[in-house]
Amino acid sequence: MNIKWDENKIKALISSIKDSLSISNSGSVSYKGDFEFKVDALFSYVEHKYELDIDILYENFKQAVISTYKNNRLKKHNDILKNFKKICDERLSIKKDYVLLTSISLDKEFKLKRRKINNCVINFYREIPKKYKYSRSQLIEENASLDLSEQPNYLYVTVSTQAHDETTAFKKGIAALDIIRSLLQMSFQKRIQILEHAPKLKYFSDSYVSLGQMHSLHKVSGAKACDTTWYEPDFHYKGPIRVKNHKNTESNITLWLDKIRNSQFSEHLSKSLVNYINALDHTDQEFRFMKLWSVVEVLIKTDDTKLLIKRISFFYADRAYATEVLTSLRNTRNVHVHAGVKPLNVELKNYNLCFYIENILKFLILNPFKCEKFDTILKFISSPTELNTIDQQIENLHMVKKFISYS
Protein backbone atom coordinates (compact mmCIF):
# COMPACT_ATOMS: atom_id res chain seq x y z
CA MET A 1 0.00 0.00 0.00
CA ASN A 2 1.53 3.29 -1.13
CA ILE A 3 1.17 6.22 1.29
CA LYS A 4 2.50 9.68 0.49
CA TRP A 5 2.21 13.41 1.01
CA ASP A 6 3.88 16.53 -0.36
CA GLU A 7 6.52 17.13 2.27
CA ASN A 8 6.96 20.76 1.21
CA LYS A 9 3.40 21.51 2.28
CA ILE A 10 3.53 20.05 5.81
CA LYS A 11 6.77 21.40 7.27
CA ALA A 12 5.11 24.26 9.19
CA LEU A 13 2.44 21.94 10.60
CA ILE A 14 4.96 19.39 11.85
CA SER A 15 7.09 22.15 13.36
CA SER A 16 4.00 23.43 15.20
CA ILE A 17 3.06 19.90 16.34
CA LYS A 18 6.49 19.58 17.96
CA ASP A 19 5.63 22.59 20.14
CA SER A 20 2.44 20.85 21.28
CA LEU A 21 4.18 17.65 22.41
CA SER A 22 6.49 16.84 25.29
CA ILE A 23 8.04 13.74 26.91
CA SER A 24 8.07 13.18 30.66
CA ASN A 25 10.95 11.63 32.60
CA SER A 26 9.10 8.32 32.54
CA GLY A 27 9.05 8.40 28.74
CA SER A 28 5.33 9.03 28.24
CA VAL A 29 4.19 11.59 25.65
CA SER A 30 1.76 14.36 26.61
CA TYR A 31 0.23 17.02 24.42
CA LYS A 32 -1.46 20.43 24.61
CA GLY A 33 -5.10 21.11 23.74
CA ASP A 34 -4.30 22.38 20.25
CA PHE A 35 -2.61 19.09 19.26
CA GLU A 36 -5.83 17.57 17.84
CA PHE A 37 -6.41 20.55 15.53
CA LYS A 38 -2.89 20.30 14.13
CA VAL A 39 -2.97 16.52 13.64
CA ASP A 40 -6.37 16.79 11.96
CA ALA A 41 -4.91 19.32 9.49
CA LEU A 42 -1.81 17.17 8.91
CA PHE A 43 -3.91 14.05 8.26
CA SER A 44 -5.70 15.82 5.40
CA TYR A 45 -2.43 15.85 3.43
CA VAL A 46 -2.00 12.06 3.56
CA GLU A 47 -2.78 10.20 0.31
CA HIS A 48 -3.71 6.54 0.80
CA LYS A 49 -6.14 3.86 -0.34
CA TYR A 50 -6.88 2.07 2.91
CA GLU A 51 -10.45 0.77 3.23
CA LEU A 52 -10.47 1.13 7.02
CA ASP A 53 -13.10 3.34 8.60
CA ILE A 54 -11.98 6.99 8.48
CA ASP A 55 -12.21 7.41 12.27
CA ILE A 56 -9.99 4.36 12.79
CA LEU A 57 -7.54 5.67 10.20
CA TYR A 58 -7.34 9.00 12.00
CA GLU A 59 -6.67 7.32 15.36
CA ASN A 60 -3.96 5.21 13.70
CA PHE A 61 -2.39 8.35 12.26
CA LYS A 62 -2.47 10.18 15.58
CA GLN A 63 -0.82 7.17 17.21
CA ALA A 64 1.86 7.23 14.46
CA VAL A 65 2.58 10.93 15.12
CA ILE A 66 2.98 10.34 18.86
CA SER A 67 5.18 7.24 18.44
CA THR A 68 7.37 9.04 15.88
CA TYR A 69 7.79 11.98 18.24
CA LYS A 70 8.77 9.60 21.01
CA ASN A 71 11.39 7.93 18.77
CA ASN A 72 13.03 10.91 17.03
CA ARG A 73 11.12 14.10 17.99
CA LEU A 74 9.62 14.19 14.45
CA LYS A 75 12.99 14.96 12.88
CA LYS A 76 12.27 12.51 10.05
CA HIS A 77 8.86 13.52 8.72
CA ASN A 78 8.32 10.46 6.55
CA ASP A 79 8.77 8.21 9.58
CA ILE A 80 5.21 9.28 10.48
CA LEU A 81 3.96 7.68 7.26
CA LYS A 82 6.06 4.55 7.85
CA ASN A 83 4.61 4.14 11.33
CA PHE A 84 1.11 4.88 10.04
CA LYS A 85 1.48 2.19 7.38
CA LYS A 86 2.80 -0.30 9.93
CA ILE A 87 -0.13 0.27 12.30
CA CYS A 88 -2.73 0.03 9.50
CA ASP A 89 -1.16 -3.08 7.98
CA GLU A 90 -1.12 -4.79 11.37
CA ARG A 91 -4.81 -4.03 11.85
CA LEU A 92 -5.66 -5.25 8.36
CA SER A 93 -3.67 -8.46 8.70
CA ILE A 94 -6.55 -9.98 10.68
CA LYS A 95 -9.92 -9.88 8.92
CA LYS A 96 -13.24 -11.33 9.95
CA ASP A 97 -16.26 -12.41 7.92
CA TYR A 98 -19.36 -10.25 8.29
CA VAL A 99 -22.87 -10.25 6.83
CA LEU A 100 -24.80 -7.01 6.55
CA LEU A 101 -28.58 -7.50 6.57
CA THR A 102 -30.87 -4.73 5.36
CA SER A 103 -33.77 -4.11 2.97
CA ILE A 104 -34.52 -1.93 -0.06
CA SER A 105 -37.73 -0.39 -1.35
CA LEU A 106 -38.06 -2.82 -4.25
CA ASP A 107 -41.14 -5.02 -4.30
CA LYS A 108 -40.09 -8.41 -2.99
CA GLU A 109 -41.74 -10.10 -5.98
CA PHE A 110 -38.92 -8.68 -8.11
CA LYS A 111 -36.06 -10.60 -6.57
CA LEU A 112 -32.71 -9.63 -8.11
CA LYS A 113 -29.82 -11.89 -9.07
CA ARG A 114 -26.85 -12.55 -6.81
CA ARG A 115 -24.08 -10.01 -7.46
CA LYS A 116 -20.42 -9.61 -6.53
CA ILE A 117 -19.13 -6.05 -6.20
CA ASN A 118 -15.77 -4.93 -4.80
CA ASN A 119 -15.25 -8.26 -2.99
CA CYS A 120 -18.75 -8.10 -1.51
CA VAL A 121 -21.31 -10.80 -2.31
CA ILE A 122 -24.87 -9.45 -2.47
CA ASN A 123 -27.91 -11.73 -2.22
CA PHE A 124 -31.59 -10.79 -2.35
CA TYR A 125 -34.43 -12.49 -0.46
CA ARG A 126 -38.19 -12.17 -0.29
CA GLU A 127 -38.09 -12.91 3.45
CA ILE A 128 -35.43 -12.55 6.15
CA PRO A 129 -33.13 -15.61 6.03
CA LYS A 130 -33.97 -17.76 9.05
CA LYS A 131 -30.51 -17.82 10.59
CA TYR A 132 -30.48 -14.00 10.98
CA LYS A 133 -34.09 -13.63 12.10
CA TYR A 134 -33.65 -14.14 15.86
CA SER A 135 -30.61 -11.88 16.30
CA ARG A 136 -32.21 -9.14 14.18
CA SER A 137 -35.38 -9.26 16.29
CA GLN A 138 -33.18 -9.14 19.36
CA LEU A 139 -31.49 -5.96 18.13
CA ILE A 140 -34.88 -4.34 17.48
CA GLU A 141 -35.97 -5.14 21.05
CA GLU A 142 -32.70 -3.86 22.53
CA ASN A 143 -33.18 -0.56 20.69
CA ALA A 144 -36.90 -0.12 21.40
CA SER A 145 -36.45 3.63 21.91
CA LEU A 146 -35.54 4.00 18.21
CA ASP A 147 -38.90 2.52 17.14
CA LEU A 148 -37.31 0.31 14.51
CA SER A 149 -39.36 -2.01 12.32
CA GLU A 150 -39.35 -4.03 9.12
CA GLN A 151 -40.97 -2.57 6.00
CA PRO A 152 -43.81 -4.58 4.43
CA ASN A 153 -43.01 -6.16 1.05
CA TYR A 154 -39.49 -4.69 0.88
CA LEU A 155 -36.82 -6.89 -0.65
CA TYR A 156 -34.26 -8.12 1.91
CA VAL A 157 -30.55 -7.99 1.16
CA THR A 158 -27.47 -9.61 2.65
CA VAL A 159 -23.99 -8.32 1.84
CA SER A 160 -21.17 -10.70 2.78
CA THR A 161 -17.74 -9.14 3.19
CA GLN A 162 -14.46 -9.27 5.06
CA ALA A 163 -13.19 -6.44 7.22
CA HIS A 164 -10.99 -5.64 10.17
CA ASP A 165 -13.78 -4.10 12.21
CA GLU A 166 -17.57 -3.78 12.31
CA THR A 167 -17.78 -0.15 11.16
CA THR A 168 -15.62 -0.78 8.10
CA ALA A 169 -17.67 -3.89 7.28
CA PHE A 170 -20.89 -1.87 7.45
CA LYS A 171 -19.61 0.98 5.27
CA LYS A 172 -18.08 -1.40 2.74
CA GLY A 173 -21.31 -3.41 2.50
CA ILE A 174 -23.57 -0.38 2.18
CA ALA A 175 -21.32 1.10 -0.52
CA ALA A 176 -21.57 -2.10 -2.58
CA LEU A 177 -25.36 -2.03 -2.26
CA ASP A 178 -25.38 1.69 -3.15
CA ILE A 179 -23.78 0.81 -6.50
CA ILE A 180 -26.69 -1.54 -7.25
CA ARG A 181 -29.20 1.16 -6.22
CA SER A 182 -27.44 3.72 -8.41
CA LEU A 183 -27.48 1.42 -11.43
CA LEU A 184 -31.18 0.75 -10.83
CA GLN A 185 -31.73 4.52 -10.72
CA MET A 186 -30.12 4.81 -14.15
CA SER A 187 -32.20 1.92 -15.51
CA PHE A 188 -35.57 3.49 -14.80
CA GLN A 189 -37.09 5.81 -17.36
CA LYS A 190 -37.64 9.36 -16.13
CA ARG A 191 -40.63 11.45 -17.12
CA ILE A 192 -41.92 14.83 -16.04
CA GLN A 193 -45.26 14.24 -14.32
CA ILE A 194 -47.23 16.97 -16.06
CA LEU A 195 -50.43 16.45 -14.04
CA GLU A 196 -48.70 16.79 -10.68
CA HIS A 197 -48.90 20.21 -9.02
CA ALA A 198 -46.25 19.76 -6.31
CA PRO A 199 -42.82 20.53 -7.86
CA LYS A 200 -41.20 17.66 -5.94
CA LEU A 201 -43.54 15.17 -7.62
CA LYS A 202 -43.64 16.89 -10.98
CA TYR A 203 -39.82 16.93 -11.27
CA PHE A 204 -39.08 13.78 -9.32
CA SER A 205 -35.39 13.29 -8.44
CA ASP A 206 -35.57 11.12 -5.32
CA SER A 207 -33.74 7.81 -5.21
CA TYR A 208 -36.20 5.27 -6.63
CA VAL A 209 -34.81 2.40 -4.58
CA SER A 210 -34.10 3.60 -1.06
CA LEU A 211 -32.71 1.74 1.93
CA GLY A 212 -34.95 0.24 4.56
CA GLN A 213 -35.02 1.72 8.07
CA MET A 214 -32.64 -0.71 9.79
CA HIS A 215 -29.26 -2.28 9.01
CA SER A 216 -27.84 -5.06 11.19
CA LEU A 217 -24.43 -6.73 11.12
CA HIS A 218 -24.07 -10.46 11.71
CA LYS A 219 -21.55 -13.25 11.94
CA VAL A 220 -21.71 -15.94 9.28
CA SER A 221 -23.48 -18.15 11.83
CA GLY A 222 -26.34 -15.64 11.95
CA ALA A 223 -25.57 -14.28 15.44
CA LYS A 224 -25.23 -10.52 15.81
CA ALA A 225 -21.67 -9.33 15.15
CA CYS A 226 -22.01 -6.42 17.60
CA ASP A 227 -24.58 -4.55 19.65
CA THR A 228 -24.48 -1.57 17.28
CA THR A 229 -27.52 -1.02 15.06
CA TRP A 230 -27.36 1.28 12.07
CA TYR A 231 -30.55 3.00 10.92
CA GLU A 232 -31.82 5.79 8.70
CA PRO A 233 -32.54 8.78 11.00
CA ASP A 234 -34.81 10.55 8.46
CA PHE A 235 -36.55 7.40 7.29
CA HIS A 236 -40.01 7.83 5.76
CA TYR A 237 -41.79 4.73 4.55
CA LYS A 238 -42.69 4.65 0.90
CA GLY A 239 -44.36 1.73 -0.73
CA PRO A 240 -42.14 -0.73 -2.60
CA ILE A 241 -41.68 0.04 -6.27
CA ARG A 242 -42.41 -2.44 -9.01
CA VAL A 243 -40.12 -3.03 -11.98
CA LYS A 244 -42.00 -2.96 -15.28
CA ASN A 245 -39.35 -4.73 -17.32
CA HIS A 246 -37.45 -6.93 -14.91
CA LYS A 247 -35.48 -8.78 -17.60
CA ASN A 248 -34.12 -5.62 -19.22
CA THR A 249 -33.27 -4.12 -15.84
CA GLU A 250 -31.24 -7.20 -14.89
CA SER A 251 -29.51 -7.15 -18.29
CA ASN A 252 -28.52 -3.50 -17.88
CA ILE A 253 -27.10 -4.11 -14.42
CA THR A 254 -25.13 -7.15 -15.65
CA LEU A 255 -23.71 -5.19 -18.59
CA TRP A 256 -22.74 -2.17 -16.50
CA LEU A 257 -21.21 -4.21 -13.69
CA ASP A 258 -19.10 -6.18 -16.19
CA LYS A 259 -17.92 -2.93 -17.76
CA ILE A 260 -17.08 -1.41 -14.36
CA ARG A 261 -15.29 -4.58 -13.20
CA ASN A 262 -13.07 -4.60 -16.31
CA SER A 263 -12.47 -0.86 -16.38
CA GLN A 264 -9.04 0.60 -15.64
CA PHE A 265 -10.79 3.29 -13.61
CA SER A 266 -13.37 1.10 -11.86
CA GLU A 267 -12.65 2.66 -8.46
CA HIS A 268 -13.55 6.11 -9.76
CA LEU A 269 -16.75 4.82 -11.34
CA SER A 270 -17.76 2.98 -8.16
CA LYS A 271 -17.23 6.06 -5.98
CA SER A 272 -19.14 8.25 -8.44
CA LEU A 273 -22.12 5.88 -8.44
CA VAL A 274 -22.16 5.83 -4.63
CA ASN A 275 -21.93 9.64 -4.51
CA TYR A 276 -24.82 9.95 -6.97
CA ILE A 277 -27.31 7.76 -5.12
CA ASN A 278 -26.29 9.27 -1.77
CA ALA A 279 -27.07 12.74 -3.14
CA LEU A 280 -30.55 11.58 -4.18
CA ASP A 281 -31.16 10.04 -0.75
CA HIS A 282 -31.19 13.52 0.83
CA THR A 283 -34.74 14.79 1.23
CA ASP A 284 -33.81 18.49 1.43
CA GLN A 285 -33.91 19.75 -2.17
CA GLU A 286 -31.44 22.60 -1.65
CA PHE A 287 -28.91 20.29 -0.03
CA ARG A 288 -29.46 17.75 -2.83
CA PHE A 289 -28.72 20.46 -5.39
CA MET A 290 -25.34 21.13 -3.76
CA LYS A 291 -24.56 17.42 -3.45
CA LEU A 292 -25.37 16.85 -7.13
CA TRP A 293 -22.92 19.58 -8.11
CA SER A 294 -20.33 17.86 -5.96
CA VAL A 295 -21.06 14.63 -7.86
CA VAL A 296 -20.42 16.41 -11.16
CA GLU A 297 -17.14 17.95 -10.00
CA VAL A 298 -15.79 14.66 -8.67
CA LEU A 299 -17.06 12.70 -11.67
CA ILE A 300 -15.24 14.79 -14.29
CA LYS A 301 -12.44 15.87 -11.95
CA THR A 302 -12.69 19.64 -12.08
CA ASP A 303 -14.35 22.50 -10.23
CA ASP A 304 -13.29 25.06 -12.82
CA THR A 305 -16.54 26.44 -14.26
CA LYS A 306 -15.37 26.88 -17.85
CA LEU A 307 -13.75 23.44 -18.08
CA LEU A 308 -16.61 21.73 -16.24
CA ILE A 309 -19.21 23.07 -18.65
CA LYS A 310 -16.99 22.30 -21.64
CA ARG A 311 -16.66 18.66 -20.60
CA ILE A 312 -20.36 18.12 -19.90
CA SER A 313 -21.67 19.93 -22.99
CA PHE A 314 -19.31 17.86 -25.18
CA PHE A 315 -21.93 15.08 -25.40
CA TYR A 316 -24.72 17.15 -26.96
CA ALA A 317 -25.41 18.00 -30.59
CA ASP A 318 -26.72 21.45 -29.64
CA ARG A 319 -23.68 22.31 -27.59
CA ALA A 320 -24.52 26.01 -27.38
CA TYR A 321 -27.88 25.23 -25.73
CA ALA A 322 -26.33 22.77 -23.29
CA THR A 323 -23.60 25.29 -22.42
CA GLU A 324 -26.14 28.02 -21.61
CA VAL A 325 -28.30 25.69 -19.48
CA LEU A 326 -25.28 24.41 -17.55
CA THR A 327 -23.96 27.95 -17.08
CA SER A 328 -27.33 28.94 -15.63
CA LEU A 329 -27.23 25.99 -13.22
CA ARG A 330 -23.64 26.79 -12.25
CA ASN A 331 -24.46 30.45 -11.63
CA THR A 332 -27.35 29.38 -9.37
CA ARG A 333 -24.97 27.14 -7.43
CA ASN A 334 -22.46 29.98 -6.99
CA VAL A 335 -25.10 32.45 -5.80
CA HIS A 336 -26.48 29.86 -3.38
CA VAL A 337 -23.01 29.13 -1.93
CA HIS A 338 -21.65 32.65 -1.76
CA ALA A 339 -24.78 34.69 -1.08
CA GLY A 340 -27.05 32.12 0.58
CA VAL A 341 -29.85 32.76 -1.93
CA LYS A 342 -32.34 29.89 -2.20
CA PRO A 343 -32.35 28.42 -5.73
CA LEU A 344 -35.49 29.17 -7.72
CA ASN A 345 -37.31 26.06 -9.00
CA VAL A 346 -34.77 23.86 -7.23
CA GLU A 347 -36.74 20.66 -7.93
CA LEU A 348 -36.59 21.38 -11.67
CA LYS A 349 -32.87 22.09 -11.43
CA ASN A 350 -32.21 18.82 -9.59
CA TYR A 351 -34.16 16.90 -12.23
CA ASN A 352 -32.07 18.55 -14.94
CA LEU A 353 -28.77 17.83 -13.17
CA CYS A 354 -29.69 14.15 -12.87
CA PHE A 355 -30.16 14.05 -16.64
CA TYR A 356 -26.63 15.34 -17.26
CA ILE A 357 -25.03 13.18 -14.56
CA GLU A 358 -26.61 9.94 -15.77
CA ASN A 359 -25.55 10.58 -19.37
CA ILE A 360 -21.94 11.11 -18.26
CA LEU A 361 -22.02 8.01 -16.05
CA LYS A 362 -23.34 5.84 -18.89
CA PHE A 363 -20.68 7.16 -21.25
CA LEU A 364 -17.86 6.52 -18.77
CA ILE A 365 -19.12 3.04 -17.87
CA LEU A 366 -19.64 1.90 -21.47
CA ASN A 367 -16.40 3.62 -22.56
CA PRO A 368 -17.27 3.35 -26.30
CA PHE A 369 -13.81 4.52 -27.42
CA LYS A 370 -12.13 1.94 -25.14
CA CYS A 371 -9.86 4.46 -23.43
CA GLU A 372 -7.50 2.74 -20.99
CA LYS A 373 -6.77 5.82 -18.90
CA PHE A 374 -9.27 8.23 -17.39
CA ASP A 375 -7.04 11.18 -18.30
CA THR A 376 -7.46 10.18 -21.96
CA ILE A 377 -11.24 10.48 -21.63
CA LEU A 378 -10.94 13.84 -19.86
CA LYS A 379 -8.67 15.13 -22.62
CA PHE A 380 -11.11 13.84 -25.24
CA ILE A 381 -14.20 15.51 -23.74
CA SER A 382 -12.23 18.72 -23.19
CA SER A 383 -11.47 19.01 -26.90
CA PRO A 384 -13.41 21.37 -29.18
CA THR A 385 -16.25 20.09 -31.35
CA GLU A 386 -16.87 23.19 -33.46
CA LEU A 387 -16.21 22.30 -37.11
CA ASN A 388 -14.15 25.40 -37.88
CA THR A 389 -11.89 24.72 -34.90
CA ILE A 390 -11.48 21.05 -35.85
CA ASP A 391 -10.67 22.01 -39.46
CA GLN A 392 -8.02 24.44 -38.20
CA GLN A 393 -6.49 21.73 -36.02
CA ILE A 394 -6.34 19.32 -38.97
CA GLU A 395 -4.65 22.01 -41.09
CA ASN A 396 -2.10 22.66 -38.33
CA LEU A 397 -1.33 18.92 -38.08
CA HIS A 398 -0.75 18.77 -41.84
CA MET A 399 1.71 21.67 -41.52
CA VAL A 400 3.53 19.88 -38.68
CA LYS A 401 3.72 16.68 -40.74
CA LYS A 402 5.11 18.63 -43.73
CA PHE A 403 7.70 20.33 -41.53
CA ILE A 404 8.83 17.01 -40.04
CA SER A 405 9.27 15.48 -43.51
CA TYR A 406 11.66 18.31 -44.46
CA SER A 407 13.79 18.07 -41.31
Buried (B, 14 or more C-beta within 10 A) or exposed (E): EEBEBEEEEBEEBBEBBBEBBEEEEEEEEEBEEEBEEBBEEBBEEBEBEBBBBEEBBBEBBBEBBBBBBBEEEBEEBEBBBEBBBEBBEEBBEEBBBBBBBBBBBBBBEBBBEEBEBBEBBBBBBEEBBEBBEEBBEBBBEEBEEBEBEBBEBBBBBBBBBEBBBBBBBBBBBBBBBBBBBBBBBBBBEBEEEEEEEEBBEBBBBBBBBBBBBBBBBBBEEBEBBBEBBBBBEEBEEEEBBEBEEEEEBBEBBEEBBEBBEEBEBBEBBBBBBBBBBBBBBBEEBBEBBBBBBBBBBBBBBBEEBEBBBBBBBBBBEEBEEBBEBBBEBBEBBEBBEEEEEEBEEBBBBBBBBBEBBBBBBBBBBEBEEEBEEBEBBBEEBEEEBEEEEEEEEEEEEEEEEEEEEEE
